[in-house]
Amino acid sequence: MDLESLLRDTAPFSALDAGAVGGLAVKAARRDVPSPGDVVFREGAPGEYVFLVAEGSFDVFKRAPGDASEVRLRTLAVGEVGGLTSMATEATRSATLRAGDDGGVLVTWARRDISSLVDAHPAFARAVIRHLGEKVRQKTHRLAALRSVADDEGRTRVAFFDTKPYDRRSFEAARPETLTFDYLEPRLDAATAALADGASIVCAFVNDVLDARVLARLAHDGVRLVALRCAGYNHVDVAAAERVGLTVTRVPAYSPHAVAEHGVALMLALNRNVHRAHQRVREGNFTLDGLVGFDLHGRTAGLVGLGKIGARLARILEGFGMRVLAHDPFVDPAASARLPVTMTSLEHLLAAADVVSLNAPLTPDTHHLIDAARLARMKPGAMLINTSRGGLVDTRALIEALKTGQLGAAGLDVYEEEADYFFEDHSATVITDDLLARLMTFNNVLITSHQAFLTRDALDNIAGVTIANIEQFLAGRRGAELENVVRPAR
């Protein structure tokens, strides 16, 4: 740990010159608090030192007036300072401090050492005043948020972003009396994060932006939980969420049937040219030229990813009489042995399959998993189905493979730049995304707007699991006790 660098980056210590920072580093004492929940000090105890969070995180608790129970106010992350308030409040602690989920390390200084710096360095004194003023501003902001919650009959407020009528129907049908839901149409990003003001929980969807900047704003405004109502979390900076004390949960399996069945719908529609036949008939054209498909029975399907969706898809395709190959480096061999699949390498799967379905999560390792080289390995004229994440496919390479005829058809429920278009009505505007516009010109490409999940059953499951995640969090569950929690990679 480079303490001097940390001090130079941390207010109010950043106001000190290099010599004072070096002297302060020499006087520092390290305090390891390894066990989650360990009490560092209690409210009302003597405030004998000022501290800086050097590793991990620490939770701040305070007793409500006339109530012996404690309420968690916020989480202190690396680089945050505490104890300065006690210098002006008769040296008593204003709250209780406990170690966070993974413990932590504090660096401490005696109050007299910090007081000496205040006396000797006017710039540092002004920085301390600014720091304390900001803490007062934050506390009054949280008080306003708490009052707004109390005004709603004491129920916990949840701010939903990027909501549509079908979201609201499912969540309202499942909403417990202890929660109140604010449904917001805009997507969550840096410009709209302020709309969560007054809510302690944010519910986000697949195309919301949850980067470090947005997460810091949410935490600053009193949000404690981000409840994703989706399975994927590649759009969340999970490490940043942990740093600012935000818990993130998700819905890992809302309805594998819905997604698998939609993949089959794309497959059947493309194979039998249902979309083209529909347009012809509407125009009075009842000819069959150009609509010839093939029997799925006896053909080979290749499943890239054999989780719950892939497993369900395997059973459906077996019902068509297809031979099913699968590739998944993380699947349990015992689980795959119970399925009607033959496990194989990705290269063999691509070369042998008449239809390839992508059912894998988007990670740094799977980004552009299907690129120009892998498209070239596919059986000429094969069909590609993607109901997982758009980033699995290199769109430019996909277009080239379609132009040359190497790829026979593509069914896409997702697109790597979909956030700019999907879920919204752009019928009155020009599509300025050249790749999306080009894909839409192919008569052997069928695009749906990320709707594979969209069944009444799946929506009800999403609402039920999301609300269960929220209720567990409000009941005090943390870390491993909390089902469906998302943790950063270690």
Protein Blocks (a to p, Z undefined) as FASTA:
>chain_A
ZZklmmmmpcfklmpcfklmmmmmmmpccdddfbghiafbdehiacfbccddfbhcdddd
dddehiabdcdfbdcdehiaehjlmmmnoopafbdcdddfkopadddddfklmmmmmmmm
mklmmmmmmmmmmmmmmmmmmmmmmmmmmmnnoiacdddehiafklmmmmmmmmcfkbcc
dddfbdcdfklmmmmgoiabdcddfkbccdfklmmmmmmnopabdcdfbfblklpcfklm
mmnopacdddfblblmlmmmmmmmmmmmmmnommmmmmmmmnopabfghpaccdfehpac
ddehjafklmmmmmmmmmnopacddddfkbcfklmmmpccddddfklmmmmpmbdcdfbd
cdfklgokbafklmmmpcghiacddfkbfklpcfklmmmmmmnomambdcdfbdfklmmm
gopacklbccfbfklmmmmmpmkbccdehillmcfklmmmmmmmmmmmmmmmmnopahjl
lghiacddZZ
